[in-house]
Amino acid sequence: MNEPTIDPEKFFKTACYFESALILVALLLGWIADINPFEFIIFDEQAVMNGIIGTLPLCLIFIALNQLQLDSLDKIRQVLHTTLGPSLHKHHWTDLFILAAIAGVSEEILFRGVIQPWIENSWGMVVGILASSVIFGLVHAVTALYFVMATAVSIYLGLYLDYDGTRNLLTPIIIHGLYDFFAFVVILHSYRLALQKGK
C-alpha cells in the first residue's frame, strides 16, 4: 500500500486550521470589496430543510460515480484513497463531521459569501456563479476531471444560494458540510475494506 502524502497524525488539526483560515481570507476580501460575508446567513427551518434535501442528489451522484469503472474516476479514487484514507482512519466519525462542518462553513463563506457576490456586483448573477465556481474548481483540482466535478458542484451550490428566490448562505453551507461528511465516510469505509482485504 502506498505511503500517505499527508501525515495522518497531523492531518485533522492541519485541515481544521487551514479551513478555518479561509474565514479570515473571506473577511479580508469582504473588507476590500465592502461585502459582509455573514450578511446572508439566515437561520430558519426552510433553509435547513432545503439544505438537507439539496444534499441528497450530490450523495446519489457520488455513489453512482463510485460504481463506475473508468480510468479517470479510478485515478481520483486512488488519490483520495492514498491521501485521505490513512488520515481519516485515525479519527472517529464525529471528528469527520466537525471537519466537514468547518469546511462547509468556511468555504461557503469565502466562495458564496464573498467571491460570488463580488463578481455579481460587476458582471451579474450568471457570471458570478460561473466565475466563482471555476475558481472553486481550480482550488480543488487534484486532477482535470476533479476540477470539472468540483466546478459543477460549486455551480450547484451557487444556485442554491438563491433557492426559493431568497438569498440564504445557510442552505449551501448545510449542503457542502453534509456532502463532505458523506464523502469522508464513504472514503473511510472503502479504505478500511481495503485494509481488511490486505490482511
GIFENMO-V158351 format. One line per field, one symbol per residue. ss: DSSP state (a for helix, b for strand, c for the rest). phi: phi as a letter, one per 40 degrees, with the letter a starting at -180 (. if undefined). psi: psi as a letter, one per 20 degrees, with the letter a starting at -180 (. if undefined). Layout:
ss: ???
phi: ???
psi: ???
//
This chain:
ss: cccccccaaaaaaaaaaaaaaaaaaaaaaaaaacccccccccccaaaaaaaaaaaaaaaaaaaaaaacccaaaaaaaaaaaaacaaaaccccaaaaaaaaaaaaaaaaaaaaaaaaaaaaaaacaaaaaaaaaaaaaaaccccaaaaaaaaaaaaaaaaaccaaacccaaaaaaaaaaaaaaaaaaaaaaaaaaaaaac
phi: .ccccbcdcbdccccccccccccccccccccccfbccbdbcbcacccccccccccddccccdccccccbbdcccccdcccccccdcccccbccccccccccccccccccccccbcccccdcbbgcccdcccccccdcccbccacccdccccccccdccccdbcggbcacccccccccccccccdccccccccccccccc
psi: pqpqipohhigggggggghhhhhhgggghhggilpohjhkoooqhhhgghgghihghggggggghhipnqghhhggggghghghghghhiqqhhghggghgggggghhhgghhggghghhhhirgghgggghhgggghhjnhrghhggghgghhgghhhihkqjjpooihghggggghggggggggggggghghgghi.
//
